[in-house]
Amino acid sequence: MPADTATIALPPALTFEACEDLFAALKQAQGNDLIIDGSNFSRLGGLAAQILATASVAWAASGRSLTLVNETDALRQGLELLALWPLPQQERAL
């Protein structure tokens, strides 16, 4: 993994209470490419889904990549129910 790539492992449940930690981790990773590991994930709250979607757009707008890896069926289905699967992306300016 390149030095300018950060990794965040999602907790099993992204409830309202977990959003502060998720936001802090995303804020710390700003300016780097980002890999979000969803391998241990089981439950998605609406606010956490919004945070992930906003991060995806923000990373694309900054010219950095945000990649979701090892997503569980629960994560994919939770995002699909909110019309956020796949995570929104903006095309990079040429």
C-alpha positions in Angstrom: 0.0 0.0 0.0 1.4 3.4 -1.0 2.4 5.8 1.8 -0.4 8.2 0.9 -3.1 5.6 1.3 -5.1 5.4 4.5 -7.3 2.4 5.6 -10.4 2.4 7.7 -12.0 -0.8 9.0 -15.7 -0.3 9.5 -17.0 -1.6 12.9 -19.7 -4.3 12.9 -22.5 -1.8 13.5 -22.5 1.7 12.1 -25.1 3.1 14.4 -25.7 6.7 15.3 -23.3 6.3 18.2 -20.5 5.1 15.9 -20.8 8.1 13.6 -18.5 10.3 15.6 -15.7 7.8 15.4 -16.3 7.3 11.6 -16.3 11.0 11.0 -13.0 11.4 13.0 -11.3 8.6 11.1 -12.4 10.1 7.7 -11.2 13.6 8.8 -7.8 12.1 9.7 -7.6 10.4 6.4 -8.2 13.5 4.3 -5.6 14.2 1.7 -4.8 10.5 1.2 -6.3 7.9 -1.0 -8.6 5.8 1.2 -9.5 2.2 1.5 -12.6 1.4 3.6 -12.7 -2.3 4.7 -16.3 -3.5 5.3 -15.4 -7.2 6.0 -16.7 -7.2 9.6 -19.8 -5.1 8.9 -23.3 -6.1 9.8 -25.6 -3.1 10.5 -25.9 0.3 8.8 -27.6 3.4 10.2 -28.9 6.2 8.0 -26.5 8.9 9.3 -23.5 6.6 8.8 -24.7 5.9 5.2 -24.9 9.6 4.5 -21.4 10.1 6.0 -20.0 7.4 3.7 -21.7 8.8 0.6 -20.5 12.3 1.4 -17.0 11.1 1.9 -17.1 9.3 -1.5 -18.1 12.5 -3.2 -15.5 14.6 -1.2 -12.7 12.2 -2.1 -13.6 12.3 -5.8 -13.8 16.1 -5.7 -10.3 16.3 -4.2 -8.9 14.0 -6.9 -8.2 11.2 -4.4 -9.7 7.7 -4.6 -12.0 6.1 -2.0 -12.4 2.4 -2.4 -14.8 0.2 -0.5 -13.4 -3.4 -0.2 -14.6 -6.6 1.3 -18.1 -5.3 1.6 -20.5 -7.7 3.3 -24.0 -8.4 1.9 -25.4 -6.4 4.8 -23.4 -3.3 3.9 -24.2 -3.5 0.2 -27.9 -4.2 0.9 -28.1 -1.3 3.4 -26.6 1.1 0.9 -28.9 -0.2 -1.8 -32.0 0.4 0.3 -30.9 4.0 0.6 -30.1 4.2 -3.2 -26.4 4.7 -2.3 -25.0 1.6 -3.9 -22.5 1.9 -5.4 -21.2 4.8 -3.4 -21.7 8.0 -5.4 -18.6 9.2 -7.3 -17.9 12.3 -9.3 -15.9 12.0 -12.4 -12.4 13.5 -12.0 -11.7 16.6 -14.0 -9.5 15.9 -17.1 
